[in-house]
Amino acid sequence: MTTADTSNFFKRADYSEDYWNNYLATRPRYDQLLYKAIYDYHQSHHGLTETAHDVGTGPGQVAEELSSRFNHVVASDNNSTHLAVAQRRLGPLIASQKVSLVQCSAETLADAHPPCSADLITAAECLPLIDADKAIQAFSTVLKHGGTLAIWFYGRPVFAEPEYASKCQPILESILNMLFSKIIKGGGPQHKTGWARATNRMTSFLDDIELKGDVWQDVERHKWNSEYAMPFYGPEACDFTITRSSKIGPDEKVVEKKDPEFWEKQWDLAGVKRFVLANLPTFEENNQDERVEGKYEELGQAMGGEGAVRKFTWPVVLILASKK
């Protein structure tokens, strides 16, 4: 992945379900506070619960939740390896035809599904990885009038306790920079373009995603802990200029919330290591580095020594929009 000319960071066929088990164990769990915000918004507009579509479904955790509210859920992903994991995890729901799996990209969603066929479309943790303009156009085609689009993304974990954040956060970020730089730097034009797009979008807190007023209404952008950086790595890991931009419309509602307990995780040093390894499928092979091991030792001491457990929170953005 360090040299391949691709913008698909997850396009590998040789990682196992163990990767996704670690991913789900260490990444934040989408709680009912998030889903309630989506369901309440949807109910206040279109409200129908016939069909939901989860884009970039990965291991299928969002599709599984949506199946409790909607008659049918389509779970799509561009990578067959992701769908194979979702197939195993969602077996009973697929067997009962409550959930169906489809391999397609977000940008080509409208090629694979009829116009005005979905009541709700969700896109969790995938918008920085895709062409947002094409994807948003496809979403607007597939959604019914009055249907809901819900996009969300979370960034790097943050030490939530101020007395530890000042000394621990820089060490964690140096570890992430070391590992991400091995993947980000190098590669061909598509590789660099893809990483630059993803980095700019995360840096912008997804404000660069345009939801045009002639297509969308009642747009809301909810941001938790936006004072923290969203990318999982810093400029030191990149070989391109990072640019922040905004396409927030004049009528959009923006809500900022600071909550050090939002999606709280509690980790000792082993938990931090597990999170780092679950960032991308290539991290385990890149983690064997004496510099990284030295930084882990330094981090363990800064966290309070062997067995010390620290609290973590996340910067998060949730975008809600209704199709006119």
C-alpha positions in Angstrom: 0.0 0.0 0.0 2.9 2.4 0.3 3.7 2.2 -3.4 0.4 1.2 -5.0 -1.3 3.9 -7.1 -4.7 3.7 -5.5 -7.0 5.9 -3.5 -8.8 2.9 -1.9 -7.0 2.5 1.5 -8.8 -0.6 2.4 -8.5 -2.5 -0.9 -6.7 -5.6 0.4 -7.9 -9.2 0.2 -5.5 -10.7 2.7 -6.7 -9.5 6.1 -8.9 -11.6 8.3 -11.9 -11.2 10.4 -9.6 -10.7 13.4 -8.8 -7.2 12.0 -12.5 -6.3 12.1 -12.9 -7.8 15.6 -10.1 -5.5 16.8 -11.6 -2.6 14.8 -15.0 -3.0 16.4 -13.6 -3.5 19.9 -11.4 -0.4 19.8 -13.3 2.1 17.7 -16.1 4.0 19.4 -19.5 2.3 19.6 -22.3 4.2 17.9 -24.6 4.7 20.8 -28.4 5.3 21.0 -27.8 9.0 21.5 -26.5 9.1 17.9 -29.2 6.9 16.5 -32.0 8.7 18.4 -30.8 12.0 16.8 -31.1 10.3 13.3 -34.4 8.6 14.0 -36.0 11.8 15.5 -34.9 13.9 12.6 -36.2 11.3 10.1 -39.5 11.1 12.0 -39.9 14.9 11.9 -39.7 14.8 8.1 -40.5 11.8 5.9 -40.8 9.2 8.7 -41.4 6.1 6.6 -39.5 3.0 7.6 -39.8 0.7 4.6 -36.2 0.8 3.3 -32.9 2.0 4.7 -29.6 1.9 2.9 -26.2 1.8 4.8 -23.4 2.9 2.5 -19.8 1.7 3.1 -21.2 -0.9 5.6 -17.9 -2.5 6.5 -18.6 -5.2 9.0 -22.3 -4.2 9.1 -22.8 -2.8 12.5 -24.9 0.1 11.3 -27.0 -2.1 9.0 -27.7 -4.4 12.0 -29.0 -1.4 14.1 -31.1 -0.1 11.2 -32.8 -3.5 10.8 -34.4 -2.9 14.2 -36.3 0.1 12.8 -36.7 -0.5 9.1 -38.5 -3.3 7.2 -35.5 -3.9 4.9 -31.9 -2.7 5.0 -29.6 -2.7 2.0 -25.9 -2.8 3.1 -23.5 -1.8 0.4 -19.7 -1.7 0.2 -17.2 -1.3 -2.6 -14.9 -4.0 -1.1 -15.8 -7.7 -1.3 -13.6 -8.5 1.7 -15.8 -6.2 3.8 -19.0 -7.8 2.5 -17.7 -11.2 3.3 -17.2 -10.2 7.0 -20.7 -8.6 7.0 -22.1 -11.8 5.5 -20.8 -13.8 8.5 -21.8 -11.2 11.1 -25.3 -10.6 9.7 -26.1 -14.2 8.7 -29.5 -14.6 10.4 -30.7 -11.1 9.2 -29.6 -11.9 5.6 -31.2 -15.4 5.8 -34.5 -13.8 6.8 -34.2 -11.2 4.0 -34.2 -8.4 6.6 -30.8 -7.3 5.2 -29.4 -7.7 1.7 -25.7 -7.1 0.7 -24.7 -5.3 -2.5 -21.2 -4.6 -3.8 -21.1 -1.1 -5.2 -19.4 2.2 -4.5 -21.2 5.2 -3.0 -20.5 7.1 -6.2 -22.4 4.5 -8.3 -25.2 3.9 -5.9 -27.8 5.2 -8.4 -26.6 2.7 -11.0 -27.4 -0.2 -8.7 -30.6 0.9 -7.1 -33.9 2.5 -8.4 -34.6 6.2 -8.0 -36.6 7.2 -5.0 -36.3 3.8 -3.4 -34.8 4.5 0.0 -36.3 6.3 3.0 -33.0 6.7 4.8 -29.4 6.6 3.7 -26.6 6.4 6.2 -22.9 6.8 5.5 -20.7 6.2 8.5 -16.9 6.9 8.5 -16.6 6.7 4.7 -17.1 10.2 3.2 -13.4 11.2 3.4 -12.6 8.1 1.3 -14.8 8.9 -1.6 -15.8 11.5 -4.2 -18.3 13.4 -2.1 -19.9 15.4 -5.0 -20.6 12.2 -7.0 -21.8 10.3 -3.9 -24.1 13.1 -2.7 -25.7 13.2 -6.2 -26.2 9.5 -6.1 -27.7 9.7 -2.6 -30.2 12.3 -3.8 -31.3 10.1 -6.7 -31.9 7.0 -4.6 -33.6 8.8 -1.7 -37.3 9.4 -1.7 -38.6 13.0 -1.5 -38.5 13.8 2.2 -36.1 11.0 2.9 -33.2 11.5 5.3 -29.4 11.5 4.7 -27.3 10.9 7.7 -23.5 11.2 7.4 -21.1 10.9 10.4 -17.4 10.6 11.0 -15.2 10.5 14.1 -11.5 11.3 14.2 -8.5 10.5 16.4 -9.0 9.6 20.0 -8.2 12.3 22.6 -7.0 11.9 26.1 -10.0 13.3 28.0 -8.3 14.0 31.4 -6.6 17.4 31.2 -3.8 16.4 33.6 -2.8 13.6 31.3 -3.7 15.1 27.9 -0.9 17.6 27.8 1.9 15.0 28.1 0.2 11.9 26.6 -1.5 13.2 23.5 1.7 14.4 21.7 3.3 11.0 22.3 0.2 9.1 20.9 0.1 11.4 17.9 3.8 10.9 17.2 3.2 7.1 17.1 0.3 7.6 14.7 2.4 9.9 12.5 5.2 7.4 12.3 2.9 4.6 11.2 0.7 6.6 8.8 3.6 8.3 7.1 4.8 4.9 5.9 1.5 4.4 4.1 0.7 8.0 3.1 4.1 9.1 1.7 5.0 7.8 -1.7 2.8 6.1 -4.3 1.5 7.5 -7.6 -0.9 10.4 -8.4 -4.1 8.6 -7.4 -2.6 7.5 -4.1 -1.6 11.1 -3.2 -4.8 12.6 -4.5 -6.9 10.2 -2.4 -4.9 10.8 0.8 -5.0 14.6 0.2 -8.7 14.6 -0.3 -9.3 12.5 2.8 -7.0 14.6 4.9 -8.5 17.9 3.7 -12.0 16.6 4.4 -11.2 15.4 7.9 -9.3 18.7 8.7 -12.4 20.6 7.5 -14.6 18.6 9.9 -16.6 17.6 6.7 -17.6 21.2 6.2 -16.4 20.9 2.6 -19.3 18.6 1.8 -21.8 20.7 -0.1 -25.5 20.1 0.3 -27.1 22.3 -2.3 -30.2 24.2 -1.3 -32.1 23.3 -4.4 -31.8 19.6 -3.5 -31.6 19.5 0.3 -33.5 21.1 3.1 -33.2 21.5 6.9 -29.5 20.6 6.9 -28.0 20.2 10.4 -24.3 19.8 11.3 -23.8 18.5 14.8 -20.2 18.6 16.1 -18.8 17.2 19.3 -15.4 18.2 20.5 -14.5 20.1 17.4 -11.7 21.9 19.1 -9.7 18.8 18.6 -8.1 17.8 15.3 -10.1 15.3 13.3 -7.5 13.5 11.1 -5.9 10.4 12.7 -2.5 11.8 11.9 -0.8 15.2 11.6 0.9 17.2 8.8 4.2 15.4 9.7 2.8 12.2 8.1 1.9 13.9 4.8 3.9 14.8 1.7 1.2 17.3 0.5 -0.2 20.6 1.7 -3.3 20.3 3.9 -6.2 22.7 3.1 -9.3 23.5 5.2 -12.4 24.6 3.4 -16.1 25.1 4.0 -19.3 24.8 1.9 -21.8 25.3 4.7 -24.9 27.0 3.3 -26.3 30.1 4.8 -29.5 28.4 6.0 -27.8 25.4 7.6 -27.9 24.8 11.3 -24.6 24.2 13.0 -24.5 22.9 16.6 -21.2 22.7 18.6 -21.0 20.6 21.7 -18.1 20.0 24.0 -18.3 16.7 25.9 -15.2 15.0 27.3 -17.3 11.9 28.0 -18.8 11.5 24.5 -18.3 7.9 23.3 -15.9 7.5 26.2 -13.3 4.7 26.0 -11.0 3.6 28.9 -7.7 2.1 27.9 -4.5 1.0 29.4 -1.4 0.9 27.2 -2.4 -2.4 25.7 -5.7 -0.9 24.7 -4.0 2.0 23.0 -1.8 -0.4 21.1 -4.8 -2.4 20.0 -6.5 0.7 18.7 -3.5 1.8 16.8 -3.1 -1.6 15.1 -6.8 -1.5 14.0 -6.5 1.8 12.1 -5.6 0.1 8.8 -5.0 -3.5 7.8 -1.3 -2.7 7.1 -0.5 -1.3 10.5 0.5 -4.7 12.1 3.3 -5.3 9.7 4.5 -1.6 10.0 4.3 -1.7 13.8 7.6 -3.6 14.2 9.7 -0.5 14.6 12.1 0.2 17.4 11.2 3.9 17.3 7.5 3.1 17.7 8.3 0.6 20.6 10.3 3.4 22.3 7.4 5.8 22.0 5.0 3.2 23.5 7.3 2.8 26.5 7.3 6.6 26.9 3.5 6.7 26.5 3.1 4.0 29.1 5.0 6.0 31.7 3.2 9.2 30.9 -0.2 7.4 31.3 0.8 6.5 34.9 2.8 3.3 34.6 2.0 -0.3 34.2 -1.8 -1.1 34.3 -2.8 2.6 34.4 -6.1 3.2 32.7 -6.9 6.6 31.0 -10.1 8.0 29.6 -10.5 8.9 25.9 -13.0 10.9 23.9 -13.4 11.7 20.2 -14.1 14.6 17.8 -17.3 13.7 15.9 -19.5 15.2 13.3 -23.1 14.2 12.3 -24.7 15.7 9.2 -28.4 15.4 8.7 -30.3 16.5 5.6 -33.8 15.9 4.1 -34.2 15.6 0.3 -36.7 18.1 -1.1 
